[in-house]
Amino acid sequence: LGGTPSGLLRLTVPHVVLASIIEPVLAGFCEAYPQVEVEIAVGDQLVNIVEQGFDAGIRVGEMIAADMVAVRLMPAFRYCVVGAPSYLARRGRPMRPEDLRQHRCINFRQPTRGTLYRWEFEEPGGREIEIAVAGQVVTNDSGVMMMMAVKGMGLAYTLDPNAAPLVAAGRLERVLEPFCPSSPGFFLYFPSRAQVMPKLRAFIDYARERLAGAHA
């Protein structure tokens, strides 16, 4: 479809991609396309984007329904377990996932289920394992979880792209790297039967170009 991009673009996105996808893209996109208004609805619940009037959503590949068109926004990534140097100096480094039972961990309550997330790992031979961790604090927000980890309140399980800047700055360190699984990455998705309006096509093209440089 041709035409100048304009109108309201409504996107639903999880908290965890705000730093890695929305922050690098949104300001530049709004400057490049001043006639497009953008609404970012942040939440980790799975929503029906058609029924709730969204133009598109952003989710990890394995959570997108088969009848949706999925456009890759970032490469595959690994999950990671991180802790502050101060915490690791006090409590030591876990060497195997089972060692987490002797550590303080920052629990994450899944908004979609209301249950505590069980940390997922892979043995070198490919066997998948889940660990129910314990600690003093629980949150349902990934940003709060990272703040707690930086302050030495416990270990955190998160996306490696989100932890990488804090690791590079020396504020966090990775542990259990041989056991951390990978994900196919985040995709923007929309109904396969829907026409791709100029406003959405412009966002897809801009985001892919901007993120290609950011994640290179």
Salt bridges, closest charged atoms under 4 A:
GLU39 OE1 - ARG10 NE 3.07
ASP44 OD2 - HIS15 ND1 3.29
ASP55 OD1 - LYS199 NZ 3.69
GLU98 OE1 - ARG96 NE 3.48
GLU123 OE2 - ARG96 NH2 3.01
GLU123 OE2 - ARG127 NH2 3.33
GLU130 OE1 - ARG118 NE 3.24
ASP141 OD1 - HIS15 NE2 3.69
ASP160 OD1 - ARG174 NE 2.70
GLU173 OE1 - ARG93 NH1 2.65
ASP205 OD1 - ARG201 NH1 3.40
